């Protein structure tokens, strides 16, 4: 859940209510991140999972902790947590 909130605040995903059930949320990539993925694919770069697969669990945990700290600071500077 924390990762979803962080990625939503960063503009990477959008959450919407699921049809017919207000308790469930649908998560979709934003057009901006889809475009980044297209550019990465066109550049012949490896898929993200191949890169992440080479990072240790400890380093991934540190990355998540750093992103959470960044998100907290972002929200302090811009209440509401969304970029303009």
PyMOL Python script that loads the backbone (N, CA, C, O; Angstrom):
from pymol import cmd

cmd.read_pdbstr("""\
ATOM      1  N   UNK A   1       0.824  -1.188   0.000  1.00  0.00           N
ATOM      2  CA  UNK A   1       0.000   0.000   0.000  1.00  0.00           C
ATOM      3  C   UNK A   1       0.865   1.248   0.000  1.00  0.00           C
ATOM      4  O   UNK A   1       0.568   2.197  -0.725  1.00  0.00           O
ATOM      5  N   UNK A   2       1.931   1.271   0.797  1.00  0.00           N
ATOM      6  CA  UNK A   2       2.808   2.443   0.862  1.00  0.00           C
ATOM      7  C   UNK A   2       3.425   2.705  -0.497  1.00  0.00           C
ATOM      8  O   UNK A   2       3.507   3.854  -0.933  1.00  0.00           O
ATOM      9  N   UNK A   3       3.861   1.646  -1.173  1.00  0.00           N
ATOM     10  CA  UNK A   3       4.451   1.814  -2.501  1.00  0.00           C
ATOM     11  C   UNK A   3       3.436   2.382  -3.473  1.00  0.00           C
ATOM     12  O   UNK A   3       3.792   3.203  -4.318  1.00  0.00           O
ATOM     13  N   UNK A   4       2.192   1.970  -3.377  1.00  0.00           N
ATOM     14  CA  UNK A   4       1.153   2.480  -4.265  1.00  0.00           C
ATOM     15  C   UNK A   4       0.919   3.961  -4.007  1.00  0.00           C
ATOM     16  O   UNK A   4       0.795   4.737  -4.955  1.00  0.00           O
ATOM     17  N   UNK A   5       0.857   4.364  -2.759  1.00  0.00           N
ATOM     18  CA  UNK A   5       0.671   5.766  -2.413  1.00  0.00           C
ATOM     19  C   UNK A   5       1.848   6.589  -2.917  1.00  0.00           C
ATOM     20  O   UNK A   5       1.657   7.676  -3.463  1.00  0.00           O
ATOM     21  N   UNK A   6       3.052   6.085  -2.740  1.00  0.00           N
ATOM     22  CA  UNK A   6       4.243   6.806  -3.188  1.00  0.00           C
ATOM     23  C   UNK A   6       4.267   6.930  -4.701  1.00  0.00           C
ATOM     24  O   UNK A   6       4.584   7.999  -5.223  1.00  0.00           O
ATOM     25  N   UNK A   7       3.942   5.869  -5.410  1.00  0.00           N
ATOM     26  CA  UNK A   7       3.976   5.944  -6.868  1.00  0.00           C
ATOM     27  C   UNK A   7       2.849   6.808  -7.406  1.00  0.00           C
ATOM     28  O   UNK A   7       2.999   7.448  -8.447  1.00  0.00           O
ATOM     29  N   UNK A   8       1.717   6.831  -6.703  1.00  0.00           N
ATOM     30  CA  UNK A   8       0.631   7.718  -7.116  1.00  0.00           C
ATOM     31  C   UNK A   8       1.033   9.176  -6.908  1.00  0.00           C
ATOM     32  O   UNK A   8       0.804  10.013  -7.782  1.00  0.00           O
ATOM     33  N   UNK A   9       1.621   9.480  -5.777  1.00  0.00           N
ATOM     34  CA  UNK A   9       2.055  10.852  -5.503  1.00  0.00           C
ATOM     35  C   UNK A   9       3.121  11.314  -6.484  1.00  0.00           C
ATOM     36  O   UNK A   9       3.217  12.500  -6.798  1.00  0.00           O
ATOM     37  N   UNK A  10       3.911  10.381  -6.960  1.00  0.00           N
ATOM     38  CA  UNK A  10       4.953  10.720  -7.928  1.00  0.00           C
ATOM     39  C   UNK A  10       4.407  10.838  -9.349  1.00  0.00           C
ATOM     40  O   UNK A  10       5.149  11.185 -10.268  1.00  0.00           O
ATOM     41  N   UNK A  11       3.119  10.554  -9.538  1.00  0.00           N
ATOM     42  CA  UNK A  11       2.521  10.658 -10.859  1.00  0.00           C
ATOM     43  C   UNK A  11       2.755   9.452 -11.748  1.00  0.00           C
ATOM     44  O   UNK A  11       2.592   9.535 -12.966  1.00  0.00           O
ATOM     45  N   UNK A  12       3.137   8.326 -11.148  1.00  0.00           N
ATOM     46  CA  UNK A  12       3.410   7.118 -11.931  1.00  0.00           C
ATOM     47  C   UNK A  12       2.173   6.263 -12.139  1.00  0.00           C
ATOM     48  O   UNK A  12       2.046   5.592 -13.164  1.00  0.00           O
ATOM     49  N   UNK A  13       1.260   6.282 -11.178  1.00  0.00           N
ATOM     50  CA  UNK A  13       0.020   5.513 -11.286  1.00  0.00           C
ATOM     51  C   UNK A  13      -1.150   6.384 -10.865  1.00  0.00           C
ATOM     52  O   UNK A  13      -0.994   7.399 -10.187  1.00  0.00           O
ATOM     53  N   UNK A  14      -2.335   5.946 -11.295  1.00  0.00           N
ATOM     54  CA  UNK A  14      -3.576   6.595 -10.881  1.00  0.00           C
ATOM     55  C   UNK A  14      -4.479   5.541 -10.272  1.00  0.00           C
ATOM     56  O   UNK A  14      -4.594   4.432 -10.794  1.00  0.00           O
ATOM     57  N   UNK A  15      -5.113   5.888  -9.173  1.00  0.00           N
ATOM     58  CA  UNK A  15      -6.059   4.960  -8.550  1.00  0.00           C
ATOM     59  C   UNK A  15      -7.463   5.505  -8.747  1.00  0.00           C
ATOM     60  O   UNK A  15      -7.705   6.701  -8.583  1.00  0.00           O
ATOM     61  N   UNK A  16      -8.387   4.619  -9.102  1.00  0.00           N
ATOM     62  CA  UNK A  16      -9.787   4.977  -9.269  1.00  0.00           C
ATOM     63  C   UNK A  16     -10.646   3.914  -8.599  1.00  0.00           C
ATOM     64  O   UNK A  16     -10.198   2.793  -8.360  1.00  0.00           O
ATOM     65  N   UNK A  17     -11.874   4.282  -8.302  1.00  0.00           N
ATOM     66  CA  UNK A  17     -12.800   3.324  -7.695  1.00  0.00           C
ATOM     67  C   UNK A  17     -13.151   2.247  -8.711  1.00  0.00           C
ATOM     68  O   UNK A  17     -13.351   2.534  -9.891  1.00  0.00           O
ATOM     69  N   UNK A  18     -13.222   1.022  -8.249  1.00  0.00           N
ATOM     70  CA  UNK A  18     -13.614  -0.093  -9.116  1.00  0.00           C
ATOM     71  C   UNK A  18     -15.106   0.017  -9.406  1.00  0.00           C
ATOM     72  O   UNK A  18     -15.886   0.386  -8.528  1.00  0.00           O
ATOM     73  N   UNK A  19     -15.503  -0.301 -10.632  1.00  0.00           N
ATOM     74  CA  UNK A  19     -16.926  -0.247 -10.955  1.00  0.00           C
ATOM     75  C   UNK A  19     -17.729  -1.199 -10.065  1.00  0.00           C
ATOM     76  O   UNK A  19     -17.366  -2.363  -9.894  1.00  0.00           O
ATOM     77  N   UNK A  20     -18.804  -0.696  -9.513  1.00  0.00           N
ATOM     78  CA  UNK A  20     -19.701  -1.538  -8.737  1.00  0.00           C
ATOM     79  C   UNK A  20     -19.285  -1.807  -7.303  1.00  0.00           C
ATOM     80  O   UNK A  20     -20.054  -2.407  -6.553  1.00  0.00           O
ATOM     81  N   UNK A  21     -18.096  -1.384  -6.894  1.00  0.00           N
ATOM     82  CA  UNK A  21     -17.649  -1.658  -5.524  1.00  0.00           C
ATOM     83  C   UNK A  21     -16.765  -0.508  -5.061  1.00  0.00           C
ATOM     84  O   UNK A  21     -15.607  -0.409  -5.468  1.00  0.00           O
ATOM     85  N   UNK A  22     -17.295   0.344  -4.226  1.00  0.00           N
ATOM     86  CA  UNK A  22     -16.545   1.503  -3.758  1.00  0.00           C
ATOM     87  C   UNK A  22     -15.382   1.169  -2.849  1.00  0.00           C
ATOM     88  O   UNK A  22     -14.556   2.034  -2.554  1.00  0.00           O
ATOM     89  N   UNK A  23     -15.304  -0.089  -2.394  1.00  0.00           N
ATOM     90  CA  UNK A  23     -14.199  -0.466  -1.496  1.00  0.00           C
ATOM     91  C   UNK A  23     -12.936  -0.810  -2.258  1.00  0.00           C
ATOM     92  O   UNK A  23     -11.836  -0.641  -1.730  1.00  0.00           O
ATOM     93  N   UNK A  24     -13.065  -1.288  -3.488  1.00  0.00           N
ATOM     94  CA  UNK A  24     -11.898  -1.690  -4.274  1.00  0.00           C
ATOM     95  C   UNK A  24     -11.405  -0.515  -5.101  1.00  0.00           C
ATOM     96  O   UNK A  24     -12.173   0.362  -5.497  1.00  0.00           O
ATOM     97  N   UNK A  25     -10.096  -0.521  -5.351  1.00  0.00           N
ATOM     98  CA  UNK A  25      -9.479   0.523  -6.165  1.00  0.00           C
ATOM     99  C   UNK A  25      -8.737  -0.123  -7.320  1.00  0.00           C
ATOM    100  O   UNK A  25      -8.092  -1.159  -7.152  1.00  0.00           O
ATOM    101  N   UNK A  26      -8.828   0.489  -8.493  1.00  0.00           N
ATOM    102  CA  UNK A  26      -8.069   0.054  -9.648  1.00  0.00           C
ATOM    103  C   UNK A  26      -6.820   0.921  -9.745  1.00  0.00           C
ATOM    104  O   UNK A  26      -6.876   2.129  -9.513  1.00  0.00           O
ATOM    105  N   UNK A  27      -5.707   0.308 -10.084  1.00  0.00           N
ATOM    106  CA  UNK A  27      -4.447   1.034 -10.223  1.00  0.00           C
ATOM    107  C   UNK A  27      -3.994   0.894 -11.671  1.00  0.00           C
ATOM    108  O   UNK A  27      -3.899  -0.212 -12.202  1.00  0.00           O
ATOM    109  N   UNK A  28      -3.715   2.038 -12.304  1.00  0.00           N
ATOM    110  CA  UNK A  28      -3.274   2.033 -13.703  1.00  0.00           C
ATOM    111  C   UNK A  28      -2.084   2.965 -13.850  1.00  0.00           C
ATOM    112  O   UNK A  28      -1.965   3.964 -13.141  1.00  0.00           O
ATOM    113  N   UNK A  29      -1.203   2.621 -14.784  1.00  0.00           N
ATOM    114  CA  UNK A  29      -0.065   3.487 -15.083  1.00  0.00           C
ATOM    115  C   UNK A  29      -0.558   4.774 -15.729  1.00  0.00           C
ATOM    116  O   UNK A  29      -1.513   4.759 -16.506  1.00  0.00           O
ATOM    117  N   UNK A  30       0.095   5.893 -15.406  1.00  0.00           N
ATOM    118  CA  UNK A  30      -0.245   7.151 -16.062  1.00  0.00           C
ATOM    119  C   UNK A  30       0.334   7.157 -17.468  1.00  0.00           C
ATOM    120  O   UNK A  30       1.261   6.406 -17.771  1.00  0.00           O
ATOM    121  N   UNK A  31      -0.209   7.994 -18.311  1.00  0.00           N
ATOM    122  CA  UNK A  31       0.299   8.101 -19.679  1.00  0.00           C
ATOM    123  C   UNK A  31       1.755   8.540 -19.665  1.00  0.00           C
ATOM    124  O   UNK A  31       2.530   8.128 -20.528  1.00  0.00           O
ATOM    125  N   UNK A  32       2.141   9.372 -18.697  1.00  0.00           N
ATOM    126  CA  UNK A  32       3.532   9.837 -18.618  1.00  0.00           C
ATOM    127  C   UNK A  32       4.496   8.675 -18.416  1.00  0.00           C
ATOM    128  O   UNK A  32       5.535   8.621 -19.075  1.00  0.00           O
ATOM    129  N   UNK A  33       4.177   7.750 -17.523  1.00  0.00           N
ATOM    130  CA  UNK A  33       5.091   6.632 -17.267  1.00  0.00           C
ATOM    131  C   UNK A  33       5.037   5.625 -18.414  1.00  0.00           C
ATOM    132  O   UNK A  33       6.037   4.969 -18.706  1.00  0.00           O
ATOM    133  N   UNK A  34       3.878   5.493 -19.068  1.00  0.00           N
ATOM    134  CA  UNK A  34       3.794   4.628 -20.242  1.00  0.00           C
ATOM    135  C   UNK A  34       4.711   5.169 -21.334  1.00  0.00           C
ATOM    136  O   UNK A  34       5.387   4.395 -22.012  1.00  0.00           O
ATOM    137  N   UNK A  35       4.741   6.488 -21.510  1.00  0.00           N
ATOM    138  CA  UNK A  35       5.621   7.092 -22.510  1.00  0.00           C
ATOM    139  C   UNK A  35       7.085   6.849 -22.166  1.00  0.00           C
ATOM    140  O   UNK A  35       7.893   6.580 -23.056  1.00  0.00           O
ATOM    141  N   UNK A  36       7.435   6.940 -20.887  1.00  0.00           N
ATOM    142  CA  UNK A  36       8.807   6.643 -20.465  1.00  0.00           C
ATOM    143  C   UNK A  36       9.142   5.199 -20.810  1.00  0.00           C
ATOM    144  O   UNK A  36      10.229   4.920 -21.315  1.00  0.00           O
ATOM    145  N   UNK A  37       8.226   4.283 -20.543  1.00  0.00           N
ATOM    146  CA  UNK A  37       8.455   2.871 -20.863  1.00  0.00           C
ATOM    147  C   UNK A  37       8.643   2.674 -22.362  1.00  0.00           C
ATOM    148  O   UNK A  37       9.478   1.876 -22.787  1.00  0.00           O
ATOM    149  N   UNK A  38       7.866   3.402 -23.160  1.00  0.00           N
ATOM    150  CA  UNK A  38       8.035   3.313 -24.617  1.00  0.00           C
ATOM    151  C   UNK A  38       9.428   3.779 -25.035  1.00  0.00           C
ATOM    152  O   UNK A  38      10.079   3.154 -25.872  1.00  0.00           O
ATOM    153  N   UNK A  39       9.873   4.883 -24.442  1.00  0.00           N
ATOM    154  CA  UNK A  39      11.191   5.414 -24.778  1.00  0.00           C
ATOM    155  C   UNK A  39      12.296   4.445 -24.367  1.00  0.00           C
ATOM    156  O   UNK A  39      13.264   4.251 -25.102  1.00  0.00           O
ATOM    157  N   UNK A  40      12.147   3.842 -23.196  1.00  0.00           N
ATOM    158  CA  UNK A  40      13.137   2.872 -22.729  1.00  0.00           C
ATOM    159  C   UNK A  40      13.172   1.686 -23.689  1.00  0.00           C
ATOM    160  O   UNK A  40      14.248   1.225 -24.069  1.00  0.00           O
ATOM    161  N   UNK A  41      12.012   1.199 -24.076  1.00  0.00           N
ATOM    162  CA  UNK A  41      11.952   0.063 -24.988  1.00  0.00           C
ATOM    163  C   UNK A  41      12.576   0.423 -26.339  1.00  0.00           C
ATOM    164  O   UNK A  41      13.305  -0.379 -26.923  1.00  0.00           O
ATOM    165  N   UNK A  42      12.292   1.621 -26.829  1.00  0.00           N
ATOM    166  CA  UNK A  42      12.830   2.049 -28.115  1.00  0.00           C
ATOM    167  C   UNK A  42      14.349   2.206 -28.068  1.00  0.00           C
ATOM    168  O   UNK A  42      15.029   2.021 -29.077  1.00  0.00           O
ATOM    169  N   UNK A  43      14.872   2.545 -26.897  1.00  0.00           N
ATOM    170  CA  UNK A  43      16.315   2.735 -26.750  1.00  0.00           C
ATOM    171  C   UNK A  43      17.050   1.407 -26.601  1.00  0.00           C
ATOM    172  O   UNK A  43      18.280   1.374 -26.551  1.00  0.00           O
ATOM    173  N   UNK A  44      16.296   0.320 -26.532  1.00  0.00           N
ATOM    174  CA  UNK A  44      16.931  -0.983 -26.407  1.00  0.00           C
ATOM    175  C   UNK A  44      17.440  -1.265 -24.999  1.00  0.00           C
ATOM    176  O   UNK A  44      18.293  -2.131 -24.805  1.00  0.00           O
ATOM    177  N   UNK A  45      16.918  -0.538 -24.024  1.00  0.00           N
ATOM    178  CA  UNK A  45      17.333  -0.758 -22.641  1.00  0.00           C
ATOM    179  C   UNK A  45      16.633  -1.996 -22.105  1.00  0.00           C
ATOM    180  O   UNK A  45      15.551  -2.348 -22.574  1.00  0.00           O
ATOM    181  N   UNK A  46      17.241  -2.665 -21.122  1.00  0.00           N
ATOM    182  CA  UNK A  46      16.611  -3.870 -20.570  1.00  0.00           C
ATOM    183  C   UNK A  46      15.334  -3.519 -19.813  1.00  0.00           C
ATOM    184  O   UNK A  46      15.215  -2.413 -19.284  1.00  0.00           O
ATOM    185  N   UNK A  47      14.388  -4.436 -19.755  1.00  0.00           N
ATOM    186  CA  UNK A  47      13.181  -4.207 -18.957  1.00  0.00           C
ATOM    187  C   UNK A  47      13.554  -3.945 -17.492  1.00  0.00           C
ATOM    188  O   UNK A  47      14.555  -4.455 -16.987  1.00  0.00           O
ATOM    189  N   UNK A  48      12.735  -3.148 -16.839  1.00  0.00           N
ATOM    190  CA  UNK A  48      13.003  -2.765 -15.457  1.00  0.00           C
ATOM    191  C   UNK A  48      13.169  -3.980 -14.550  1.00  0.00           C
ATOM    192  O   UNK A  48      14.013  -3.972 -13.654  1.00  0.00           O
ATOM    193  N   UNK A  49      12.371  -5.028 -14.773  1.00  0.00           N
ATOM    194  CA  UNK A  49      12.466  -6.197 -13.892  1.00  0.00           C
ATOM    195  C   UNK A  49      13.856  -6.822 -13.952  1.00  0.00           C
ATOM    196  O   UNK A  49      14.333  -7.369 -12.957  1.00  0.00           O
ATOM    197  N   UNK A  50      14.512  -6.744 -15.115  1.00  0.00           N
ATOM    198  CA  UNK A  50      15.863  -7.309 -15.219  1.00  0.00           C
ATOM    199  C   UNK A  50      16.858  -6.500 -14.394  1.00  0.00           C
ATOM    200  O   UNK A  50      17.803  -7.056 -13.835  1.00  0.00           O
ATOM    201  N   UNK A  51      16.648  -5.209 -14.321  1.00  0.00           N
ATOM    202  CA  UNK A  51      17.510  -4.350 -13.508  1.00  0.00           C
ATOM    203  C   UNK A  51      17.229  -4.596 -12.030  1.00  0.00           C
ATOM    204  O   UNK A  51      18.150  -4.809 -11.242  1.00  0.00           O
ATOM    205  N   UNK A  52      15.947  -4.565 -11.662  1.00  0.00           N
ATOM    206  CA  UNK A  52      15.558  -4.759 -10.257  1.00  0.00           C
ATOM    207  C   UNK A  52      15.995  -6.122  -9.755  1.00  0.00           C
ATOM    208  O   UNK A  52      16.369  -6.269  -8.592  1.00  0.00           O
ATOM    209  N   UNK A  53      15.950  -7.117 -10.623  1.00  0.00           N
ATOM    210  CA  UNK A  53      16.335  -8.474 -10.245  1.00  0.00           C
ATOM    211  C   UNK A  53      17.791  -8.549  -9.788  1.00  0.00           C
ATOM    212  O   UNK A  53      18.163  -9.461  -9.050  1.00  0.00           O
ATOM    213  N   UNK A  54      18.609  -7.599 -10.221  1.00  0.00           N
ATOM    214  CA  UNK A  54      20.027  -7.590  -9.855  1.00  0.00           C
ATOM    215  C   UNK A  54      20.320  -6.808  -8.577  1.00  0.00           C
ATOM    216  O   UNK A  54      21.460  -6.771  -8.115  1.00  0.00           O
ATOM    217  N   UNK A  55      19.296  -6.189  -8.011  1.00  0.00           N
ATOM    218  CA  UNK A  55      19.466  -5.392  -6.799  1.00  0.00           C
ATOM    219  C   UNK A  55      19.081  -6.241  -5.592  1.00  0.00           C
ATOM    220  O   UNK A  55      18.058  -6.925  -5.608  1.00  0.00           O
ATOM    221  N   UNK A  56      19.899  -6.196  -4.554  1.00  0.00           N
ATOM    222  CA  UNK A  56      19.628  -7.011  -3.370  1.00  0.00           C
ATOM    223  C   UNK A  56      18.357  -6.532  -2.655  1.00  0.00           C
ATOM    224  O   UNK A  56      17.941  -5.383  -2.803  1.00  0.00           O
ATOM    225  N   UNK A  57      17.758  -7.434  -1.882  1.00  0.00           N
ATOM    226  CA  UNK A  57      16.579  -7.070  -1.094  1.00  0.00           C
ATOM    227  C   UNK A  57      16.883  -5.932  -0.136  1.00  0.00           C
ATOM    228  O   UNK A  57      16.043  -5.060   0.085  1.00  0.00           O
ATOM    229  N   UNK A  58      18.083  -5.938   0.434  1.00  0.00           N
ATOM    230  CA  UNK A  58      18.473  -4.874   1.363  1.00  0.00           C
ATOM    231  C   UNK A  58      18.529  -3.529   0.643  1.00  0.00           C
ATOM    232  O   UNK A  58      18.073  -2.518   1.176  1.00  0.00           O
ATOM    233  N   UNK A  59      19.090  -3.517  -0.570  1.00  0.00           N
ATOM    234  CA  UNK A  59      19.162  -2.272  -1.330  1.00  0.00           C
ATOM    235  C   UNK A  59      17.781  -1.810  -1.784  1.00  0.00           C
ATOM    236  O   UNK A  59      17.503  -0.611  -1.808  1.00  0.00           O
ATOM    237  N   UNK A  60      16.913  -2.756  -2.145  1.00  0.00           N
ATOM    238  CA  UNK A  60      15.548  -2.385  -2.505  1.00  0.00           C
ATOM    239  C   UNK A  60      14.815  -1.789  -1.310  1.00  0.00           C
ATOM    240  O   UNK A  60      14.073  -0.818  -1.456  1.00  0.00           O
ATOM    241  N   UNK A  61      15.021  -2.366  -0.133  1.00  0.00           N
ATOM    242  CA  UNK A  61      14.401  -1.832   1.082  1.00  0.00           C
ATOM    243  C   UNK A  61      14.903  -0.417   1.352  1.00  0.00           C
ATOM    244  O   UNK A  61      14.129   0.459   1.740  1.00  0.00           O
ATOM    245  N   UNK A  62      16.202  -0.195   1.146  1.00  0.00           N
ATOM    246  CA  UNK A  62      16.770   1.144   1.343  1.00  0.00           C
ATOM    247  C   UNK A  62      16.197   2.128   0.330  1.00  0.00           C
ATOM    248  O   UNK A  62      15.928   3.282   0.666  1.00  0.00           O
ATOM    249  N   UNK A  63      16.009   1.678  -0.908  1.00  0.00           N
ATOM    250  CA  UNK A  63      15.424   2.524  -1.944  1.00  0.00           C
ATOM    251  C   UNK A  63      14.008   2.926  -1.549  1.00  0.00           C
ATOM    252  O   UNK A  63      13.643   4.097  -1.655  1.00  0.00           O
ATOM    253  N   UNK A  64      13.213   1.967  -1.095  1.00  0.00           N
ATOM    254  CA  UNK A  64      11.842   2.253  -0.673  1.00  0.00           C
ATOM    255  C   UNK A  64      11.844   3.223   0.492  1.00  0.00           C
ATOM    256  O   UNK A  64      11.041   4.156   0.523  1.00  0.00           O
ATOM    257  N   UNK A  65      12.736   3.016   1.451  1.00  0.00           N
ATOM    258  CA  UNK A  65      12.828   3.923   2.594  1.00  0.00           C
ATOM    259  C   UNK A  65      13.184   5.331   2.112  1.00  0.00           C
ATOM    260  O   UNK A  65      12.613   6.311   2.589  1.00  0.00           O
ATOM    261  N   UNK A  66      14.115   5.434   1.179  1.00  0.00           N
ATOM    262  CA  UNK A  66      14.490   6.737   0.643  1.00  0.00           C
ATOM    263  C   UNK A  66      13.349   7.401  -0.104  1.00  0.00           C
ATOM    264  O   UNK A  66      13.146   8.609   0.017  1.00  0.00           O
ATOM    265  N   UNK A  67      12.599   6.621  -0.877  1.00  0.00           N
ATOM    266  CA  UNK A  67      11.454   7.177  -1.594  1.00  0.00           C
ATOM    267  C   UNK A  67      10.369   7.651  -0.625  1.00  0.00           C
ATOM    268  O   UNK A  67       9.727   8.675  -0.857  1.00  0.00           O
ATOM    269  N   UNK A  68      10.172   6.906   0.451  1.00  0.00           N
ATOM    270  CA  UNK A  68       9.188   7.330   1.447  1.00  0.00           C
ATOM    271  C   UNK A  68       9.619   8.641   2.104  1.00  0.00           C
ATOM    272  O   UNK A  68       8.782   9.511   2.344  1.00  0.00           O
ATOM    273  N   UNK A  69      10.920   8.794   2.399  1.00  0.00           N
ATOM    274  CA  UNK A  69      11.429  10.041   2.969  1.00  0.00           C
ATOM    275  C   UNK A  69      11.263  11.184   1.971  1.00  0.00           C
ATOM    276  O   UNK A  69      10.886  12.295   2.347  1.00  0.00           O
ATOM    277  N   UNK A  70      11.546  10.905   0.695  1.00  0.00           N
ATOM    278  CA  UNK A  70      11.374  11.919  -0.348  1.00  0.00           C
ATOM    279  C   UNK A  70       9.914  12.345  -0.432  1.00  0.00           C
ATOM    280  O   UNK A  70       9.617  13.537  -0.515  1.00  0.00           O
ATOM    281  N   UNK A  71       8.999  11.372  -0.410  1.00  0.00           N
ATOM    282  CA  UNK A  71       7.572  11.665  -0.486  1.00  0.00           C
ATOM    283  C   UNK A  71       7.131  12.509   0.706  1.00  0.00           C
ATOM    284  O   UNK A  71       6.353  13.449   0.542  1.00  0.00           O
ATOM    285  N   UNK A  72       7.610  12.190   1.887  1.00  0.00           N
ATOM    286  CA  UNK A  72       7.266  12.973   3.077  1.00  0.00           C
ATOM    287  C   UNK A  72       7.725  14.418   2.909  1.00  0.00           C
ATOM    288  O   UNK A  72       6.968  15.348   3.187  1.00  0.00           O
ATOM    289  N   UNK A  73       8.959  14.608   2.457  1.00  0.00           N
ATOM    290  CA  UNK A  73       9.477  15.961   2.238  1.00  0.00           C
ATOM    291  C   UNK A  73       8.682  16.671   1.148  1.00  0.00           C
ATOM    292  O   UNK A  73       8.387  17.860   1.266  1.00  0.00           O
ATOM    293  N   UNK A  74       8.336  15.946   0.093  1.00  0.00           N
ATOM    294  CA  UNK A  74       7.552  16.524  -0.992  1.00  0.00           C
ATOM    295  C   UNK A  74       6.223  17.042  -0.472  1.00  0.00           C
ATOM    296  O   UNK A  74       5.799  18.142  -0.827  1.00  0.00           O
ATOM    297  N   UNK A  75       5.569  16.260   0.362  1.00  0.00           N
ATOM    298  CA  UNK A  75       4.270  16.669   0.913  1.00  0.00           C
ATOM    299  C   UNK A  75       4.400  17.848   1.856  1.00  0.00           C
ATOM    300  O   UNK A  75       3.472  18.649   1.972  1.00  0.00           O
ATOM    301  N   UNK A  76       5.536  17.970   2.532  1.00  0.00           N
ATOM    302  CA  UNK A  76       5.750  19.133   3.392  1.00  0.00           C
ATOM    303  C   UNK A  76       5.883  20.402   2.556  1.00  0.00           C
ATOM    304  O   UNK A  76       5.412  21.469   2.948  1.00  0.00           O
ATOM    305  N   UNK A  77       6.526  20.274   1.408  1.00  0.00           N
ATOM    306  CA  UNK A  77       6.720  21.419   0.527  1.00  0.00           C
ATOM    307  C   UNK A  77       5.440  21.705  -0.264  1.00  0.00           C
ATOM    308  O   UNK A  77       5.073  22.863  -0.466  1.00  0.00           O
ATOM    309  N   UNK A  78       4.782  20.663  -0.699  1.00  0.00           N
ATOM    310  CA  UNK A  78       3.559  20.817  -1.505  1.00  0.00           C
ATOM    311  C   UNK A  78       2.437  19.993  -0.873  1.00  0.00           C
ATOM    312  O   UNK A  78       2.269  18.818  -1.200  1.00  0.00           O
ATOM    313  N   UNK A  79       1.663  20.610   0.036  1.00  0.00           N
ATOM    314  CA  UNK A  79       0.557  19.897   0.666  1.00  0.00           C
ATOM    315  C   UNK A  79      -0.379  19.317  -0.398  1.00  0.00           C
ATOM    316  O   UNK A  79      -0.650  19.953  -1.417  1.00  0.00           O
ATOM    317  N   UNK A  80      -0.854  18.131  -0.149  1.00  0.00           N
ATOM    318  CA  UNK A  80      -1.686  17.423  -1.109  1.00  0.00           C
ATOM    319  C   UNK A  80      -0.874  16.402  -1.881  1.00  0.00           C
ATOM    320  O   UNK A  80      -1.431  15.445  -2.419  1.00  0.00           O
ATOM    321  N   UNK A  81       0.445  16.594  -1.942  1.00  0.00           N
ATOM    322  CA  UNK A  81       1.344  15.596  -2.492  1.00  0.00           C
ATOM    323  C   UNK A  81       1.344  15.407  -3.990  1.00  0.00           C
ATOM    324  O   UNK A  81       1.964  14.458  -4.469  1.00  0.00           O
ATOM    325  N   UNK A  82       0.686  16.257  -4.759  1.00  0.00           N
ATOM    326  CA  UNK A  82       0.654  16.064  -6.214  1.00  0.00           C
ATOM    327  C   UNK A  82       1.426  17.177  -6.897  1.00  0.00           C
ATOM    328  O   UNK A  82       1.295  18.345  -6.532  1.00  0.00           O
ATOM    329  N   UNK A  83       2.222  16.820  -7.878  1.00  0.00           N
ATOM    330  CA  UNK A  83       2.927  17.859  -8.640  1.00  0.00           C
ATOM    331  C   UNK A  83       1.938  18.697  -9.441  1.00  0.00           C
ATOM    332  O   UNK A  83       0.817  18.257  -9.696  1.00  0.00           O
ATOM    333  N   UNK A  84       2.345  19.902  -9.839  1.00  0.00           N
ATOM    334  CA  UNK A  84       1.408  20.782 -10.597  1.00  0.00           C
ATOM    335  C   UNK A  84       1.033  20.183 -11.931  1.00  0.00           C
ATOM    336  O   UNK A  84       0.265  20.783 -12.683  1.00  0.00           O
TER     337      UNK A  84
END
""", "prot")
cmd.dss("prot")
cmd.show_as("cartoon", "prot")
cmd.util.cbc("prot")
cmd.orient("prot")
